[in-house]
């Protein structure tokens, strides 16, 4: 089974965003997740920057937009929910391939908001990923079937609580258990993934449906390195 490689890129400035997007393409990645302000875990990138990315690499790589209007945890006020929906609509309208979002209510899924976001994305043939708000849920394993039923086909997780000082290697056993609950869900495995630990991740999850996601391990001088992306992609190709 093919393993996709997803590179998170910092889109806080146009120049770094374009350099990183082009490096991800050159390195052979399958998709990019575009975020602003990575120092707070990633927020919704500027729409004008996203349009430039779509114009530069659209059709060469799958382009995802983070839809997260503020830093902090994932319980949103009514006005913030409206902002989430408006941001999703604006980003989908410029031709991206997917949105990445997450919303909770008292430790559980905000079902109404997530259903609306996923339905809007599906209507426009855009994919939905539930981000690491999943790792902030009180009982994440109980949310998997619900998320899939809402039309969300990917979950980004490290298998450990958000926030946490651990990394993906600490969460692999949890991800294996998650994957048994809904075999059609794609697990986007992130949280310290690198070319160094990717072989162990791939071997451990060899029977699961997953892709790998990274940010900091492929940076060089603050932007994505095509050589480091290529090294990670090579690990994914060696799955067999």
Residue, then its C-alpha position, 0 to 999 in steps of 0.5 A: x500500500x502506498x504511503x503518502x508524504x504530507x509536508x506542513x509548510x509555514x505560510x506566514x510570509x509569501x516568500x517562505x511559503x513559495x520556497x517551501x511549496x516548491x521544495x515539497x514538490x521538488x522533493x516528491x511529497x504528495x501534499x502540503x498542509x499550509x499554515x501560518x504561525x507555526x510557533x502556536x501550532x498553525x493558524x489559517x494562512x492568509x488567503x492572498x498567500x494561498x492564492x499564490x501557492x495555488x497558482x504556483x504549484x496547483x496540480x503538481x501537489x495536493x494543497x491543504x489549508x489549515x482552518x484555525x482562526x486562533x491559537x489555544x484549544x479547540x472549543x470555539x465561540x459562536x462568532x469564531x465558528x462563523x469565522x471558521x466557516x467563512x475561512x473554509x469557504x474562502x479557501x475552498x473557492x480559490x481551488x485548494x484540495x483539502x481543509x484541515x480543521x478540528x472543533x470540540x465541546x467539553x472534550x468531545x467532538x463539536x458535531x454540528x460545526x464539524x458536520x457543516x464543515x465536512x459537508x461543505x467541503x464534500x459538496x465542492x469535492x474537497x477532502x477534510x482532515x480532522x487535525x490534532x484536536x483529536x488528541x485533545x479529546x477525552x476519549x478519542x477512540x469513541x470519536x472515530x466512527x462519528x468523524x468518519x460518518x460526518x464525511x471526514x476521511x483523515x485524522x491527524x494524530x500523534x497518538x498522545x495527548x495534545x499538548x504533550x512532551x512526547x512524540x510519534x514513537x510514543x503514540x504508535x500503539x494507540x494509533x494501531x488501536x485507532x485503526x482497528x475501529x474504522x479501517x477506511x479512515x486514513x491516519x495522518x501520522x505526525x508529531x516529530x516524524x523524520x527520515x530517522x524514525x520513519x522506518x520504525x513508524x512504517x514497520x510498526x504501522x505496516x498493516x494500517x492505512x496511513x500517511x506521514x506528516x512532518x514540519x520541523x524535520x525537513x526545515x533548513x534555514x527556516x524553509x522546507x528543504x527539498x533534499x530532506x523531503x526527498x529523504x523522507x519520501x525515500x523512506x515511504x517508498x521503501x515500505x515493502 
